[in-house]
Every structure is written in structure tokens, then in C-alpha cells.
Amino acid sequence: MKIAKYKYKDNVSFGHYAGSGKIIDLGSSFIDIFDLLENIKKVDTFLKSDNLLILDINSLELLPPLKPRSLRDAYAFRQHVETSRKNRGLEMIKEFDDFPVYYYSNADAVMGPGNINIDNVFMNKLDFELEVAILIGKEGINIDCKEADNYIAGFMIMNDFSARDLQMAEMKLNLGPAKGKDFATTIGPFLVTPDELKNQITPTESGNKLSLKMECFINSKKISEDNLINLSWTFSQIIERVSMGTRIFPGDVIGSGTCATGCFLELNQTNETQWLKKEDIIELKVESLGTLKNTIK
């Protein structure tokens, strides 16, 4: 099932889903994604024909598929970690292999496709990050990684925008990232349930691995490519770590961390230094998950 959320020109939000499978129960705070009929009844400027709803495509704004209850982001691609540390003059940290690490980001700064307004204070070294995120679909605690895939309600593309100058300055204090990350994260363009990806799943003792090609285009120029199967820690292992002694809930979102070549912080090591600018168009493409497109304003 693919799940999307839109805003019509009359500021009426409604959801759309296509495909087979059971609708995910995300609790009352997320019911607006699926409560289609009642919201559509509020729109009086559509055309009805043979019980079909016809809307002007130019009047639709694609929203993030959901408002996360919480937002965590992992650090699970080894090549990204190695290259990013090397770019800062640091050796690879051996503790990377001990357990999957993650940080909390700002769930209230999550946006969907389209224009995103970035304050000038973050524009000095603004970076993108090509990631895949999971949505937690049920409550749990102390979840074994062999069971953790059952807690994943869906997958979507995630762009963890980063102000690298602020991030590097604050992390010298051995705390963070915080201000360098908490201003903008985009997800979408829709949520894809696991049943849609069954042909791309490889089961392992540490949980499922998914073969999904990941690409980034900046102003239509391809600059990044990797595959989700290259995760050093599976989403199941990340869930096991996150839920250790801590409850997770429906609506929690967890990012994979940046894939190899999936940000300028890595690419600037071998190419000319570059950062995002106003009016840049970022397109993150992930096989079977669509294209998450944003323009910096």
C-alpha cells in the first residue's frame, strides 16, 4: 500500500491510499490520513461524475505522509561514517561495530515535498542527506531484532538537512547534533507498506535487508548513488537498540542515516567544495519509494 497526504486549495487536508493490505492503525492523532470521506465532504469546489471525485491537480499540495510522534535518526552506513570522519581528519571509530547509534531530531520541523523555507542562519554550509526512514506501527519495548521487522509499518524517503558549520562547532562539546539539525527534515513523497516491497527483501538473522537503489540529483545533476542493502546495521537492529528499556509507539519515525555519497560532507572530499544555495532543487530518488523533491527558499 502507498499512502499519501494532500492539501486542497481550500486548506482541506485529506489522504489517499492505493494498493492492497490492511490500513495501519496509527492512533487518533493520525486518523486524518485515513478519514478521507469526512474531509472530502468539506470541499465544495470539486466536480462529481459517476461517483468519482475530480480535483484540479494544480490545486493540490503534497504534504508529508504523516506528522511523526517522534523523530530519531541513526548512523548506520559504514562508508558514510568513514568518509565523513576522514573529511574531518579523524580515524574510523571502532565503536561503530558495537551497537547502532542514533540521535533525536525535531519532529515539529518535519515537512514534505515542495518548497522549504530555510533561515539564512543555516545557509552558510547547508547540506542534504539521502536516507530512508521507517514508521513504527505498534507499541513495544525490549524488542528482539528477530521480531523487530513486525513493528515496521512502512518506509519513506527522508532528507535530513544539516547546517554543517553549526553542527561541527557544537559537536566539539561532545554533545549533539542539535542546532545544526533541528530546523528542517523532509519525508515522503508517500509511505510504502512492507507488503509492497516483498520482492526486494532478503531475510537475515539480524532482520530484513532491502535492496533499494538510492540516488540524489541536485538541479537535475546526479551526484549520489548507493543501495539500502548496504546498511551496516539493519532497521531491526536499530529498533532493538532504540527499544532497549524504552517504549516505542505507533507514529515514531526512525531514519537510516546517510547512505554512501549521500551528502556534500562526503563529496567535498574529492570534488570542489559545494553546499546548497537558495533556489537549489534537491531530488532524492529511492527505488519503489518514489522521489522526494524540495526547492530551497
WOWOCOR-V891290 format. One line per field, one symbol per residue. ss: DSSP state (a for helix, b for strand, c for the rest). phi: phi as a letter, one per 20 degrees, with the letter a starting at -180 (. if undefined). A space follows every 50 residues. Layout:
ss: ???
phi: ???
//
This chain:
ss: cbbbbbbcccccbbbbbbcccccccccaaaaaaccaaaaaccccccbbbc cbbbccaaacbbbccccccbbbbbcccaaaaaaaaaaccccccaaaaccc cbbbccaaabbccbbbcccaaacccbbccbbbbbbbcccbcccccccaaa abbbbbbbbbcbbaaaaaaaacccccccccccccbbbbbbbbcaaaaaaa bbccccccbbccbbbbbbccbbbbbbbaaaccccaaaaaaaacccccbcc cbbbbccccccccaaaacccccccccccccbbbbbbcccbbbbbbbc
phi: .dccccdefemeebdbcboeoeffednffdfffdefffffffedddddbl meeddfffeddfegfaeffbcdcebddgfffffffffdmdffeffgeeaf dbcedefedecdfofcedfgfeefcfcebebddddfdbfablefffdfff eeeacbfcdefcefffffffffelbofcffcedacdcpfbedfgffdgfd edfcfdofddecfcbccdlmefccbbcffegfdfgffffgffefmcfdcg ofdcefnfffmeafgffffddffbbfcgmfddcddcgmdncedcdfd
//
